[in-house]
Amino acid sequence: MPAYEQYTEDATLTAIAIAYSNPAYALIADKVLPRKPVDDLSYRYTVYPEARHFTVPDTRIGRRSSVRTIELEGDEVSSKCEDYGLGIPLDNDTIMKAEKKGRDPRKDAVALSANLMLLDREVRVADLAFDAANYHANHKVQLAGTDQISDYHNSDPINLLKEMLDGCFMRPNRLVLGHTAWSSLSSHPAIVASVNRNAGDKGIATRQAVADLFEVQEVLVGVGRVNVNKPGQAANIGRIWGNHIAGLFIDETVTPDTGGMTFGLTAQYGGRVGGTKPLDIGLRGGLMVRAGESVDEVIIAKRAGFLIEDAVQE
């Protein structure tokens, strides 16, 4: 096959690309901004004015009157899925040596590519979810000093979270925390005392107990790590999710086509793919193995969530 031709999609490699992922507890991007299919790379979704679903019209009808009408006015937003992927070059000598030992380096390469691709998505979603610009001014607060949840003697996480939850137009059904924030919140004496019915001086609250306490469906904790330095620099492994807390209202039924109220979602064009392309390298050539996907992470409703920045001291 000429080197200029497109990648040949491989069913086995595509299956690996779909199946390969970090442990479920490590990456939470798909629950923070759920994937929703779109029919084209370019797509549209509608954002309605704040008052659209809260203003009650006069619904009375006279016996000989026409039914009053309302307009479905909204701002149609155009967006586009971006292609994300990675390739790993393999020379044929390496492939043949590995095959003699019963290994397929193509599978190893597509698995590594898929893993790094998902790690990149986790970073993108974390940056969006913890970006104060994606929340209404009334639904965000930045803590400092004794107000931070890590101060067990002075902070009041229960009242703080209740106020933030109740202040949103759509009460969040998911709490999203970085690992450091969750570690402090789950051990806070006020939280422990509330869920364990004790003095609060011993014990750790479970995610389900905290979810029940604040009447949300789920508590999501981002525990993933990433090298924050650029390639070529000394490794500096840090947390993907910072020391913040977000509350999000996520409606899994909402898609760009159907519309509806949800904090955000991920538009996805097609599925995850894996494939190979011949390379003109070395004496015996080789292959470029790649995995990729086409997605677009979008924030739709700023009043359907809240953000507590610097919830704990780093």
ChimeraX commands (.cxc) that place a marker at each C-alpha (Angstrom):
marker #1 position 0.00,0.00,0.00 radius 0.5
marker #1 position 1.46,3.42,-0.96 radius 0.5
marker #1 position 2.65,5.50,2.00 radius 0.5
marker #1 position 0.32,8.38,1.11 radius 0.5
marker #1 position -2.85,6.34,1.58 radius 0.5
marker #1 position -5.05,6.79,4.62 radius 0.5
marker #1 position -4.91,4.61,7.71 radius 0.5
marker #1 position -6.48,1.20,7.37 radius 0.5
marker #1 position -8.90,0.66,10.23 radius 0.5
marker #1 position -8.32,-2.63,11.99 radius 0.5
marker #1 position -11.24,-4.33,13.80 radius 0.5
marker #1 position -8.98,-5.92,16.42 radius 0.5
marker #1 position -7.14,-2.71,17.17 radius 0.5
marker #1 position -10.39,-0.74,17.27 radius 0.5
marker #1 position -11.77,-3.24,19.79 radius 0.5
marker #1 position -8.71,-2.73,21.97 radius 0.5
marker #1 position -9.03,1.04,21.67 radius 0.5
marker #1 position -12.65,0.84,22.83 radius 0.5
marker #1 position -11.98,-1.58,25.66 radius 0.5
marker #1 position -8.77,-0.09,27.04 radius 0.5
marker #1 position -9.16,2.32,29.94 radius 0.5
marker #1 position -7.77,3.13,33.33 radius 0.5
marker #1 position -9.60,1.63,36.31 radius 0.5
marker #1 position -13.11,3.02,36.61 radius 0.5
marker #1 position -12.30,4.85,39.84 radius 0.5
marker #1 position -9.41,6.74,38.27 radius 0.5
marker #1 position -11.05,8.60,35.39 radius 0.5
marker #1 position -14.40,10.37,35.83 radius 0.5
marker #1 position -14.64,12.56,32.70 radius 0.5
marker #1 position -17.43,10.48,31.14 radius 0.5
marker #1 position -19.62,11.01,34.20 radius 0.5
marker #1 position -18.85,14.70,34.56 radius 0.5
marker #1 position -19.58,15.49,30.90 radius 0.5
marker #1 position -21.34,12.41,29.47 radius 0.5
marker #1 position -20.77,11.45,25.84 radius 0.5
marker #1 position -23.65,12.02,23.44 radius 0.5
marker #1 position -23.55,11.04,19.74 radius 0.5
marker #1 position -23.89,13.59,16.95 radius 0.5
marker #1 position -24.38,12.92,13.24 radius 0.5
marker #1 position -21.60,15.15,11.94 radius 0.5
marker #1 position -18.36,16.73,13.07 radius 0.5
marker #1 position -20.15,20.09,12.96 radius 0.5
marker #1 position -23.31,20.27,15.05 radius 0.5
marker #1 position -25.60,22.71,16.85 radius 0.5
marker #1 position -27.28,22.96,20.22 radius 0.5
marker #1 position -29.70,25.49,21.68 radius 0.5
marker #1 position -29.20,27.61,24.79 radius 0.5
marker #1 position -32.43,29.08,26.18 radius 0.5
marker #1 position -32.73,32.36,28.15 radius 0.5
marker #1 position -32.77,31.98,31.94 radius 0.5
marker #1 position -36.45,32.91,32.23 radius 0.5
marker #1 position -37.58,30.51,29.50 radius 0.5
marker #1 position -38.57,27.62,31.78 radius 0.5
marker #1 position -39.49,29.69,34.83 radius 0.5
marker #1 position -41.92,32.33,33.54 radius 0.5
marker #1 position -45.53,31.17,33.85 radius 0.5
marker #1 position -47.82,32.50,31.10 radius 0.5
marker #1 position -51.56,33.03,31.47 radius 0.5
marker #1 position -52.96,29.61,30.53 radius 0.5
marker #1 position -56.65,30.43,30.93 radius 0.5
marker #1 position -58.72,30.05,27.77 radius 0.5
marker #1 position -62.07,31.74,27.16 radius 0.5
marker #1 position -64.88,29.55,25.85 radius 0.5
marker #1 position -64.60,31.18,22.43 radius 0.5
marker #1 position -60.96,32.32,22.57 radius 0.5
marker #1 position -57.95,30.94,20.78 radius 0.5
marker #1 position -55.28,29.09,22.75 radius 0.5
marker #1 position -52.45,31.41,23.74 radius 0.5
marker #1 position -49.10,30.57,22.20 radius 0.5
marker #1 position -45.51,30.91,23.32 radius 0.5
marker #1 position -42.34,31.06,21.27 radius 0.5
marker #1 position -39.50,28.57,21.67 radius 0.5
marker #1 position -36.89,31.30,21.48 radius 0.5
marker #1 position -33.30,30.40,22.12 radius 0.5
marker #1 position -29.77,30.97,20.90 radius 0.5
marker #1 position -28.55,28.30,18.54 radius 0.5
marker #1 position -24.86,27.66,19.08 radius 0.5
marker #1 position -22.66,26.10,16.43 radius 0.5
marker #1 position -19.82,23.87,17.50 radius 0.5
marker #1 position -17.54,21.21,16.09 radius 0.5
marker #1 position -16.03,17.97,17.30 radius 0.5
marker #1 position -12.25,17.96,17.31 radius 0.5
marker #1 position -10.13,14.95,16.37 radius 0.5
marker #1 position -7.91,13.66,19.16 radius 0.5
marker #1 position -5.46,10.83,18.70 radius 0.5
marker #1 position -1.93,9.54,19.02 radius 0.5
marker #1 position 0.31,7.44,16.82 radius 0.5
marker #1 position 3.25,5.21,17.66 radius 0.5
marker #1 position 5.71,4.20,14.90 radius 0.5
marker #1 position 6.89,0.58,14.83 radius 0.5
marker #1 position 9.56,-0.76,12.50 radius 0.5
marker #1 position 8.95,-4.19,10.99 radius 0.5
marker #1 position 12.06,-5.66,12.64 radius 0.5
marker #1 position 10.62,-4.85,16.05 radius 0.5
marker #1 position 7.25,-6.29,15.07 radius 0.5
marker #1 position 8.76,-9.56,13.80 radius 0.5
marker #1 position 10.97,-10.04,16.87 radius 0.5
marker #1 position 8.01,-9.49,19.19 radius 0.5
marker #1 position 5.79,-11.87,17.21 radius 0.5
marker #1 position 8.38,-14.63,17.58 radius 0.5
marker #1 position 7.95,-14.24,21.34 radius 0.5
marker #1 position 4.16,-14.42,21.07 radius 0.5
marker #1 position 3.55,-10.69,21.51 radius 0.5
marker #1 position 1.89,-8.19,19.20 radius 0.5
marker #1 position 3.48,-4.75,19.65 radius 0.5
marker #1 position 0.66,-3.21,17.60 radius 0.5
marker #1 position -1.77,-4.07,20.40 radius 0.5
marker #1 position 0.59,-2.63,23.00 radius 0.5
marker #1 position 0.93,0.55,20.94 radius 0.5
marker #1 position -2.80,1.11,20.44 radius 0.5
marker #1 position -3.45,0.41,24.13 radius 0.5
marker #1 position -0.87,3.01,25.16 radius 0.5
marker #1 position -2.24,5.52,22.64 radius 0.5
marker #1 position -5.80,4.99,23.90 radius 0.5
marker #1 position -4.74,5.38,27.52 radius 0.5
marker #1 position -2.92,8.66,26.90 radius 0.5
marker #1 position -5.81,9.92,24.79 radius 0.5
marker #1 position -8.25,9.30,27.66 radius 0.5
marker #1 position -5.83,10.93,30.09 radius 0.5
marker #1 position -5.80,14.01,27.87 radius 0.5
marker #1 position -9.62,14.06,27.91 radius 0.5
marker #1 position -9.62,13.79,31.70 radius 0.5
marker #1 position -7.40,16.89,31.89 radius 0.5
marker #1 position -9.64,18.82,29.48 radius 0.5
marker #1 position -12.81,17.97,31.42 radius 0.5
marker #1 position -11.20,18.78,34.77 radius 0.5
marker #1 position -10.10,22.16,33.43 radius 0.5
marker #1 position -13.66,22.90,32.26 radius 0.5
marker #1 position -15.40,21.67,35.42 radius 0.5
marker #1 position -13.08,23.65,37.70 radius 0.5
marker #1 position -12.99,26.83,35.59 radius 0.5
marker #1 position -14.78,29.65,37.43 radius 0.5
marker #1 position -15.67,31.27,34.09 radius 0.5
marker #1 position -18.09,28.38,33.44 radius 0.5
marker #1 position -20.31,29.28,36.40 radius 0.5
marker #1 position -22.74,32.12,37.06 radius 0.5
marker #1 position -21.39,34.78,39.41 radius 0.5
marker #1 position -23.95,33.84,42.07 radius 0.5
marker #1 position -22.93,30.18,42.04 radius 0.5
marker #1 position -19.23,30.32,42.85 radius 0.5
marker #1 position -17.13,31.11,45.88 radius 0.5
marker #1 position -13.44,31.02,46.68 radius 0.5
marker #1 position -12.40,29.94,50.16 radius 0.5
marker #1 position -9.37,31.00,52.14 radius 0.5
marker #1 position -7.96,30.63,55.64 radius 0.5
marker #1 position -10.28,29.32,58.33 radius 0.5
marker #1 position -13.18,28.99,55.87 radius 0.5
marker #1 position -11.42,26.19,54.02 radius 0.5
marker #1 position -12.79,22.72,54.76 radius 0.5
marker #1 position -9.33,21.54,55.78 radius 0.5
marker #1 position -9.70,23.72,58.89 radius 0.5
marker #1 position -11.65,21.25,61.01 radius 0.5
marker #1 position -12.13,23.69,63.90 radius 0.5
marker #1 position -13.71,26.64,62.12 radius 0.5
marker #1 position -15.15,25.56,58.77 radius 0.5
marker #1 position -18.78,24.52,58.26 radius 0.5
marker #1 position -18.92,22.30,55.15 radius 0.5
marker #1 position -22.51,21.14,55.70 radius 0.5
marker #1 position -24.08,24.59,55.64 radius 0.5
marker #1 position -21.72,25.72,52.88 radius 0.5
marker #1 position -22.66,22.85,50.57 radius 0.5
marker #1 position -26.37,23.15,51.41 radius 0.5
marker #1 position -26.33,26.84,50.46 radius 0.5
marker #1 position -24.46,26.19,47.23 radius 0.5
marker #1 position -26.75,23.31,46.26 radius 0.5
marker #1 position -29.94,25.21,47.00 radius 0.5
marker #1 position -28.73,28.35,45.24 radius 0.5
marker #1 position -28.57,26.82,41.76 radius 0.5
marker #1 position -31.48,27.15,39.33 radius 0.5
marker #1 position -31.30,23.38,38.88 radius 0.5
marker #1 position -30.19,21.69,42.09 radius 0.5
marker #1 position -27.05,19.66,41.29 radius 0.5
marker #1 position -27.35,15.89,41.38 radius 0.5
marker #1 position -23.62,15.19,41.35 radius 0.5
marker #1 position -20.76,16.43,43.50 radius 0.5
marker #1 position -17.34,16.48,41.85 radius 0.5
marker #1 position -14.23,16.71,44.01 radius 0.5
marker #1 position -10.52,16.43,43.58 radius 0.5
marker #1 position -8.86,13.79,45.76 radius 0.5
marker #1 position -7.41,16.32,48.25 radius 0.5
marker #1 position -10.80,17.99,48.70 radius 0.5
marker #1 position -12.53,14.64,49.19 radius 0.5
marker #1 position -9.91,13.50,51.71 radius 0.5
marker #1 position -10.61,16.55,53.89 radius 0.5
marker #1 position -14.39,16.53,53.43 radius 0.5
marker #1 position -14.81,12.81,54.17 radius 0.5
marker #1 position -12.83,13.16,57.42 radius 0.5
marker #1 position -14.31,16.47,58.57 radius 0.5
marker #1 position -15.77,16.04,62.09 radius 0.5
marker #1 position -19.08,17.62,61.10 radius 0.5
marker #1 position -19.49,15.24,58.17 radius 0.5
marker #1 position -18.39,12.18,60.13 radius 0.5
marker #1 position -20.70,13.03,63.01 radius 0.5
marker #1 position -23.66,13.48,60.66 radius 0.5
marker #1 position -23.27,10.24,58.73 radius 0.5
marker #1 position -21.90,7.98,61.48 radius 0.5
marker #1 position -24.01,9.36,64.34 radius 0.5
marker #1 position -21.01,9.79,66.61 radius 0.5
marker #1 position -18.94,12.63,68.05 radius 0.5
marker #1 position -17.15,13.04,64.73 radius 0.5
marker #1 position -13.71,12.41,66.21 radius 0.5
marker #1 position -13.30,9.01,64.52 radius 0.5
marker #1 position -14.15,7.51,61.20 radius 0.5
marker #1 position -14.35,8.41,57.52 radius 0.5
marker #1 position -17.54,9.04,55.56 radius 0.5
marker #1 position -18.17,6.98,52.45 radius 0.5
marker #1 position -19.11,8.53,49.11 radius 0.5
marker #1 position -22.57,7.03,49.28 radius 0.5
marker #1 position -23.10,8.39,52.81 radius 0.5
marker #1 position -22.13,11.89,51.69 radius 0.5
marker #1 position -24.38,11.56,48.64 radius 0.5
marker #1 position -27.28,10.60,50.91 radius 0.5
marker #1 position -26.49,13.42,53.35 radius 0.5
marker #1 position -26.71,16.10,50.66 radius 0.5
marker #1 position -29.41,14.32,48.63 radius 0.5
marker #1 position -27.42,13.98,45.42 radius 0.5
marker #1 position -27.24,10.94,43.18 radius 0.5
marker #1 position -23.50,10.50,43.18 radius 0.5
marker #1 position -20.21,11.77,44.55 radius 0.5
marker #1 position -17.43,11.69,41.95 radius 0.5
marker #1 position -13.82,11.87,43.10 radius 0.5
marker #1 position -11.06,12.50,40.59 radius 0.5
marker #1 position -8.00,10.55,41.66 radius 0.5
marker #1 position -6.11,10.49,38.35 radius 0.5
marker #1 position -2.57,11.76,38.06 radius 0.5
marker #1 position -0.68,13.33,35.18 radius 0.5
marker #1 position 2.81,14.58,34.42 radius 0.5
marker #1 position 2.35,18.35,34.54 radius 0.5
marker #1 position 5.70,19.05,32.84 radius 0.5
marker #1 position 6.27,19.14,29.11 radius 0.5
marker #1 position 7.90,16.21,27.25 radius 0.5
marker #1 position 11.65,16.25,27.70 radius 0.5
marker #1 position 11.51,17.87,31.13 radius 0.5
marker #1 position 11.94,16.03,34.41 radius 0.5
marker #1 position 8.70,14.31,35.41 radius 0.5
marker #1 position 6.43,16.12,37.87 radius 0.5
marker #1 position 3.45,13.89,38.62 radius 0.5
marker #1 position 0.49,15.80,40.02 radius 0.5
marker #1 position -3.25,15.46,40.50 radius 0.5
marker #1 position -5.49,16.08,37.50 radius 0.5
marker #1 position -8.34,17.38,39.66 radius 0.5
marker #1 position -7.40,20.23,41.97 radius 0.5
marker #1 position -8.47,21.13,45.50 radius 0.5
marker #1 position -11.93,22.28,44.44 radius 0.5
marker #1 position -15.55,21.10,44.71 radius 0.5
marker #1 position -18.19,21.41,42.01 radius 0.5
marker #1 position -21.87,20.57,42.10 radius 0.5
marker #1 position -23.40,19.77,38.72 radius 0.5
marker #1 position -26.88,19.03,37.49 radius 0.5
marker #1 position -26.37,16.41,34.78 radius 0.5
marker #1 position -29.32,15.05,32.81 radius 0.5
marker #1 position -28.16,11.92,30.98 radius 0.5
marker #1 position -31.13,12.14,28.59 radius 0.5
marker #1 position -30.11,15.50,27.14 radius 0.5
marker #1 position -28.40,15.47,23.74 radius 0.5
marker #1 position -27.52,18.29,21.32 radius 0.5
marker #1 position -30.52,17.19,19.22 radius 0.5
marker #1 position -33.14,16.88,21.96 radius 0.5
marker #1 position -32.09,19.88,24.01 radius 0.5
marker #1 position -32.92,20.24,27.68 radius 0.5
marker #1 position -31.30,21.44,30.88 radius 0.5
marker #1 position -27.91,20.04,31.83 radius 0.5
marker #1 position -24.67,21.63,32.98 radius 0.5
marker #1 position -22.71,20.20,30.09 radius 0.5
marker #1 position -22.04,17.24,27.86 radius 0.5
marker #1 position -19.58,15.78,25.37 radius 0.5
marker #1 position -20.62,15.60,21.73 radius 0.5
marker #1 position -19.06,12.56,20.09 radius 0.5
marker #1 position -18.87,11.88,16.37 radius 0.5
marker #1 position -18.51,8.20,15.61 radius 0.5
marker #1 position -16.72,5.83,17.95 radius 0.5
marker #1 position -13.18,5.37,19.12 radius 0.5
marker #1 position -10.98,3.89,16.42 radius 0.5
marker #1 position -7.63,2.22,16.01 radius 0.5
marker #1 position -5.68,1.40,12.89 radius 0.5
marker #1 position -2.36,1.23,11.08 radius 0.5
marker #1 position -0.58,2.97,8.23 radius 0.5
marker #1 position 2.55,1.72,6.41 radius 0.5
marker #1 position 5.70,3.74,7.04 radius 0.5
marker #1 position 8.74,4.08,4.80 radius 0.5
marker #1 position 11.33,3.73,7.56 radius 0.5
marker #1 position 14.50,1.66,7.85 radius 0.5
marker #1 position 15.36,-1.09,5.44 radius 0.5
marker #1 position 12.21,-3.15,5.88 radius 0.5
marker #1 position 9.64,-0.42,6.57 radius 0.5
marker #1 position 7.19,-0.33,9.41 radius 0.5
marker #1 position 3.78,0.74,10.65 radius 0.5
marker #1 position 2.27,3.76,12.35 radius 0.5
marker #1 position -0.24,2.51,14.91 radius 0.5
marker #1 position -2.82,5.03,16.10 radius 0.5
marker #1 position -5.92,5.38,18.24 radius 0.5
marker #1 position -8.28,8.33,18.19 radius 0.5
marker #1 position -11.75,9.81,18.64 radius 0.5
marker #1 position -13.70,12.93,17.67 radius 0.5
marker #1 position -15.31,14.79,20.60 radius 0.5
marker #1 position -16.28,18.24,21.83 radius 0.5
marker #1 position -16.76,19.04,25.52 radius 0.5
marker #1 position -19.25,21.88,26.03 radius 0.5
marker #1 position -20.74,23.77,28.98 radius 0.5
marker #1 position -24.42,24.55,28.35 radius 0.5
marker #1 position -26.06,25.85,31.54 radius 0.5
marker #1 position -23.95,27.93,33.93 radius 0.5
marker #1 position -26.79,28.15,36.46 radius 0.5
marker #1 position -27.02,24.35,36.68 radius 0.5
marker #1 position -23.90,24.08,38.79 radius 0.5
marker #1 position -21.73,25.65,41.48 radius 0.5
marker #1 position -18.01,25.85,42.16 radius 0.5
marker #1 position -16.12,26.10,45.44 radius 0.5
marker #1 position -12.56,27.09,44.61 radius 0.5
marker #1 position -9.70,26.27,46.96 radius 0.5
marker #1 position -12.05,24.24,49.13 radius 0.5
marker #1 position -9.08,22.89,51.05 radius 0.5
marker #1 position -5.53,23.99,51.64 radius 0.5
marker #1 position -3.07,22.32,49.28 radius 0.5
marker link #1:1,2 radius 0.2
marker link #1:2,3 radius 0.2
marker link #1:3,4 radius 0.2
marker link #1:4,5 radius 0.2
marker link #1:5,6 radius 0.2
marker link #1:6,7 radius 0.2
marker link #1:7,8 radius 0.2
marker link #1:8,9 radius 0.2
marker link #1:9,10 radius 0.2
marker link #1:10,11 radius 0.2
marker link #1:11,12 radius 0.2
marker link #1:12,13 radius 0.2
marker link #1:13,14 radius 0.2
marker link #1:14,15 radius 0.2
marker link #1:15,16 radius 0.2
marker link #1:16,17 radius 0.2
marker link #1:17,18 radius 0.2
marker link #1:18,19 radius 0.2
marker link #1:19,20 radius 0.2
marker link #1:20,21 radius 0.2
marker link #1:21,22 radius 0.2
marker link #1:22,23 radius 0.2
marker link #1:23,24 radius 0.2
marker link #1:24,25 radius 0.2
marker link #1:25,26 radius 0.2
marker link #1:26,27 radius 0.2
marker link #1:27,28 radius 0.2
marker link #1:28,29 radius 0.2
marker link #1:29,30 radius 0.2
marker link #1:30,31 radius 0.2
marker link #1:31,32 radius 0.2
marker link #1:32,33 radius 0.2
marker link #1:33,34 radius 0.2
marker link #1:34,35 radius 0.2
marker link #1:35,36 radius 0.2
marker link #1:36,37 radius 0.2
marker link #1:37,38 radius 0.2
marker link #1:38,39 radius 0.2
marker link #1:39,40 radius 0.2
marker link #1:40,41 radius 0.2
marker link #1:41,42 radius 0.2
marker link #1:42,43 radius 0.2
marker link #1:43,44 radius 0.2
marker link #1:44,45 radius 0.2
marker link #1:45,46 radius 0.2
marker link #1:46,47 radius 0.2
marker link #1:47,48 radius 0.2
marker link #1:48,49 radius 0.2
marker link #1:49,50 radius 0.2
marker link #1:50,51 radius 0.2
marker link #1:51,52 radius 0.2
marker link #1:52,53 radius 0.2
marker link #1:53,54 radius 0.2
marker link #1:54,55 radius 0.2
marker link #1:55,56 radius 0.2
marker link #1:56,57 radius 0.2
marker link #1:57,58 radius 0.2
marker link #1:58,59 radius 0.2
marker link #1:59,60 radius 0.2
marker link #1:60,61 radius 0.2
marker link #1:61,62 radius 0.2
marker link #1:62,63 radius 0.2
marker link #1:63,64 radius 0.2
marker link #1:64,65 radius 0.2
marker link #1:65,66 radius 0.2
marker link #1:66,67 radius 0.2
marker link #1:67,68 radius 0.2
marker link #1:68,69 radius 0.2
marker link #1:69,70 radius 0.2
marker link #1:70,71 radius 0.2
marker link #1:71,72 radius 0.2
marker link #1:72,73 radius 0.2
marker link #1:73,74 radius 0.2
marker link #1:74,75 radius 0.2
marker link #1:75,76 radius 0.2
marker link #1:76,77 radius 0.2
marker link #1:77,78 radius 0.2
marker link #1:78,79 radius 0.2
marker link #1:79,80 radius 0.2
marker link #1:80,81 radius 0.2
marker link #1:81,82 radius 0.2
marker link #1:82,83 radius 0.2
marker link #1:83,84 radius 0.2
marker link #1:84,85 radius 0.2
marker link #1:85,86 radius 0.2
marker link #1:86,87 radius 0.2
marker link #1:87,88 radius 0.2
marker link #1:88,89 radius 0.2
marker link #1:89,90 radius 0.2
marker link #1:90,91 radius 0.2
marker link #1:91,92 radius 0.2
marker link #1:92,93 radius 0.2
marker link #1:93,94 radius 0.2
marker link #1:94,95 radius 0.2
marker link #1:95,96 radius 0.2
marker link #1:96,97 radius 0.2
marker link #1:97,98 radius 0.2
marker link #1:98,99 radius 0.2
marker link #1:99,100 radius 0.2
marker link #1:100,101 radius 0.2
marker link #1:101,102 radius 0.2
marker link #1:102,103 radius 0.2
marker link #1:103,104 radius 0.2
marker link #1:104,105 radius 0.2
marker link #1:105,106 radius 0.2
marker link #1:106,107 radius 0.2
marker link #1:107,108 radius 0.2
marker link #1:108,109 radius 0.2
marker link #1:109,110 radius 0.2
marker link #1:110,111 radius 0.2
marker link #1:111,112 radius 0.2
marker link #1:112,113 radius 0.2
marker link #1:113,114 radius 0.2
marker link #1:114,115 radius 0.2
marker link #1:115,116 radius 0.2
marker link #1:116,117 radius 0.2
marker link #1:117,118 radius 0.2
marker link #1:118,119 radius 0.2
marker link #1:119,120 radius 0.2
marker link #1:120,121 radius 0.2
marker link #1:121,122 radius 0.2
marker link #1:122,123 radius 0.2
marker link #1:123,124 radius 0.2
marker link #1:124,125 radius 0.2
marker link #1:125,126 radius 0.2
marker link #1:126,127 radius 0.2
marker link #1:127,128 radius 0.2
marker link #1:128,129 radius 0.2
marker link #1:129,130 radius 0.2
marker link #1:130,131 radius 0.2
marker link #1:131,132 radius 0.2
marker link #1:132,133 radius 0.2
marker link #1:133,134 radius 0.2
marker link #1:134,135 radius 0.2
marker link #1:135,136 radius 0.2
marker link #1:136,137 radius 0.2
marker link #1:137,138 radius 0.2
marker link #1:138,139 radius 0.2
marker link #1:139,140 radius 0.2
marker link #1:140,141 radius 0.2
marker link #1:141,142 radius 0.2
marker link #1:142,143 radius 0.2
marker link #1:143,144 radius 0.2
marker link #1:144,145 radius 0.2
marker link #1:145,146 radius 0.2
marker link #1:146,147 radius 0.2
marker link #1:147,148 radius 0.2
marker link #1:148,149 radius 0.2
marker link #1:149,150 radius 0.2
marker link #1:150,151 radius 0.2
marker link #1:151,152 radius 0.2
marker link #1:152,153 radius 0.2
marker link #1:153,154 radius 0.2
marker link #1:154,155 radius 0.2
marker link #1:155,156 radius 0.2
marker link #1:156,157 radius 0.2
marker link #1:157,158 radius 0.2
marker link #1:158,159 radius 0.2
marker link #1:159,160 radius 0.2
marker link #1:160,161 radius 0.2
marker link #1:161,162 radius 0.2
marker link #1:162,163 radius 0.2
marker link #1:163,164 radius 0.2
marker link #1:164,165 radius 0.2
marker link #1:165,166 radius 0.2
marker link #1:166,167 radius 0.2
marker link #1:167,168 radius 0.2
marker link #1:168,169 radius 0.2
marker link #1:169,170 radius 0.2
marker link #1:170,171 radius 0.2
marker link #1:171,172 radius 0.2
marker link #1:172,173 radius 0.2
marker link #1:173,174 radius 0.2
marker link #1:174,175 radius 0.2
marker link #1:175,176 radius 0.2
marker link #1:176,177 radius 0.2
marker link #1:177,178 radius 0.2
marker link #1:178,179 radius 0.2
marker link #1:179,180 radius 0.2
marker link #1:180,181 radius 0.2
marker link #1:181,182 radius 0.2
marker link #1:182,183 radius 0.2
marker link #1:183,184 radius 0.2
marker link #1:184,185 radius 0.2
marker link #1:185,186 radius 0.2
marker link #1:186,187 radius 0.2
marker link #1:187,188 radius 0.2
marker link #1:188,189 radius 0.2
marker link #1:189,190 radius 0.2
marker link #1:190,191 radius 0.2
marker link #1:191,192 radius 0.2
marker link #1:192,193 radius 0.2
marker link #1:193,194 radius 0.2
marker link #1:194,195 radius 0.2
marker link #1:195,196 radius 0.2
marker link #1:196,197 radius 0.2
marker link #1:197,198 radius 0.2
marker link #1:198,199 radius 0.2
marker link #1:199,200 radius 0.2
marker link #1:200,201 radius 0.2
marker link #1:201,202 radius 0.2
marker link #1:202,203 radius 0.2
marker link #1:203,204 radius 0.2
marker link #1:204,205 radius 0.2
marker link #1:205,206 radius 0.2
marker link #1:206,207 radius 0.2
marker link #1:207,208 radius 0.2
marker link #1:208,209 radius 0.2
marker link #1:209,210 radius 0.2
marker link #1:210,211 radius 0.2
marker link #1:211,212 radius 0.2
marker link #1:212,213 radius 0.2
marker link #1:213,214 radius 0.2
marker link #1:214,215 radius 0.2
marker link #1:215,216 radius 0.2
marker link #1:216,217 radius 0.2
marker link #1:217,218 radius 0.2
marker link #1:218,219 radius 0.2
marker link #1:219,220 radius 0.2
marker link #1:220,221 radius 0.2
marker link #1:221,222 radius 0.2
marker link #1:222,223 radius 0.2
marker link #1:223,224 radius 0.2
marker link #1:224,225 radius 0.2
marker link #1:225,226 radius 0.2
marker link #1:226,227 radius 0.2
marker link #1:227,228 radius 0.2
marker link #1:228,229 radius 0.2
marker link #1:229,230 radius 0.2
marker link #1:230,231 radius 0.2
marker link #1:231,232 radius 0.2
marker link #1:232,233 radius 0.2
marker link #1:233,234 radius 0.2
marker link #1:234,235 radius 0.2
marker link #1:235,236 radius 0.2
marker link #1:236,237 radius 0.2
marker link #1:237,238 radius 0.2
marker link #1:238,239 radius 0.2
marker link #1:239,240 radius 0.2
marker link #1:240,241 radius 0.2
marker link #1:241,242 radius 0.2
marker link #1:242,243 radius 0.2
marker link #1:243,244 radius 0.2
marker link #1:244,245 radius 0.2
marker link #1:245,246 radius 0.2
marker link #1:246,247 radius 0.2
marker link #1:247,248 radius 0.2
marker link #1:248,249 radius 0.2
marker link #1:249,250 radius 0.2
marker link #1:250,251 radius 0.2
marker link #1:251,252 radius 0.2
marker link #1:252,253 radius 0.2
marker link #1:253,254 radius 0.2
marker link #1:254,255 radius 0.2
marker link #1:255,256 radius 0.2
marker link #1:256,257 radius 0.2
marker link #1:257,258 radius 0.2
marker link #1:258,259 radius 0.2
marker link #1:259,260 radius 0.2
marker link #1:260,261 radius 0.2
marker link #1:261,262 radius 0.2
marker link #1:262,263 radius 0.2
marker link #1:263,264 radius 0.2
marker link #1:264,265 radius 0.2
marker link #1:265,266 radius 0.2
marker link #1:266,267 radius 0.2
marker link #1:267,268 radius 0.2
marker link #1:268,269 radius 0.2
marker link #1:269,270 radius 0.2
marker link #1:270,271 radius 0.2
marker link #1:271,272 radius 0.2
marker link #1:272,273 radius 0.2
marker link #1:273,274 radius 0.2
marker link #1:274,275 radius 0.2
marker link #1:275,276 radius 0.2
marker link #1:276,277 radius 0.2
marker link #1:277,278 radius 0.2
marker link #1:278,279 radius 0.2
marker link #1:279,280 radius 0.2
marker link #1:280,281 radius 0.2
marker link #1:281,282 radius 0.2
marker link #1:282,283 radius 0.2
marker link #1:283,284 radius 0.2
marker link #1:284,285 radius 0.2
marker link #1:285,286 radius 0.2
marker link #1:286,287 radius 0.2
marker link #1:287,288 radius 0.2
marker link #1:288,289 radius 0.2
marker link #1:289,290 radius 0.2
marker link #1:290,291 radius 0.2
marker link #1:291,292 radius 0.2
marker link #1:292,293 radius 0.2
marker link #1:293,294 radius 0.2
marker link #1:294,295 radius 0.2
marker link #1:295,296 radius 0.2
marker link #1:296,297 radius 0.2
marker link #1:297,298 radius 0.2
marker link #1:298,299 radius 0.2
marker link #1:299,300 radius 0.2
marker link #1:300,301 radius 0.2
marker link #1:301,302 radius 0.2
marker link #1:302,303 radius 0.2
marker link #1:303,304 radius 0.2
marker link #1:304,305 radius 0.2
marker link #1:305,306 radius 0.2
marker link #1:306,307 radius 0.2
marker link #1:307,308 radius 0.2
marker link #1:308,309 radius 0.2
marker link #1:309,310 radius 0.2
marker link #1:310,311 radius 0.2
marker link #1:311,312 radius 0.2
marker link #1:312,313 radius 0.2
marker link #1:313,314 radius 0.2
view
